[in-house]
Amino acid sequence: MAANQKAIKTQITALRDSVSGVSTDEELTKMMQFQYGWQASARMITVVDEMLDVIINRMGV
């Protein structure tokens, strides 16, 4: 009886941990999404910077 209860407790603990644990695949996917977002933002800022440079410095020539 005690061995059965111990086995059940171990199984329940493992099930709880599998549900509440952190998925490294999911975290990596989220990190990559944020990275691509930051890269897109940086490209946009670069484009705006180049456009303003052309408008301010090169249009008056």
C-alpha distance (Angstrom), angle and dihedral (degrees) to the residues before:
residue distance angle dihedral
M1 . . .
A2 3.82 . .
A3 3.82 90.9 .
N4 3.81 90.1 52.4
Q5 3.80 91.9 50.0
K6 3.80 90.8 48.7
A7 3.82 90.9 50.2
I8 3.81 91.2 48.7
K9 3.80 91.3 48.4
T10 3.82 90.7 50.3
Q11 3.81 91.6 49.0
I12 3.81 93.3 47.8
T13 3.80 91.2 48.2
A14 3.81 90.9 50.3
L15 3.81 91.3 49.4
R16 3.81 91.8 49.2
D17 3.79 91.9 49.1
S18 3.80 92.3 48.5
V19 3.81 90.7 54.7
S20 3.80 98.0 42.4
G21 3.80 97.6 36.5
V22 3.79 124.7 104.6
S23 3.78 116.6 -101.6
T24 3.79 108.7 -138.8
D25 3.81 91.0 -159.9
E26 3.79 91.1 55.0
E27 3.79 92.5 46.5
L28 3.82 91.4 49.0
T29 3.80 90.4 50.6
K30 3.81 91.5 51.6
M31 3.80 91.7 46.8
M32 3.81 91.0 52.1
Q33 3.81 90.8 49.6
F34 3.80 91.0 53.1
Q35 3.80 90.7 46.3
Y36 3.81 91.7 54.0
G37 3.79 89.5 47.3
W38 3.80 91.6 53.3
Q39 3.81 91.1 47.6
A40 3.80 91.1 51.6
S41 3.80 90.7 49.2
A42 3.79 91.5 49.7
R43 3.82 91.1 50.7
M44 3.80 90.5 50.1
I45 3.81 91.8 50.9
T46 3.82 90.0 49.1
V47 3.81 91.4 51.5
V48 3.81 92.5 49.3
D49 3.81 90.4 47.1
E50 3.81 91.4 52.1
M51 3.81 92.0 46.5
L52 3.80 91.8 51.3
D53 3.81 90.2 47.3
V54 3.80 90.3 54.4
I55 3.80 93.5 45.3
I56 3.80 96.3 45.9
N57 3.79 103.4 34.8
R58 3.78 107.1 25.9
M59 3.79 106.6 33.6
G60 3.78 94.2 67.2
V61 3.79 94.4 57.7
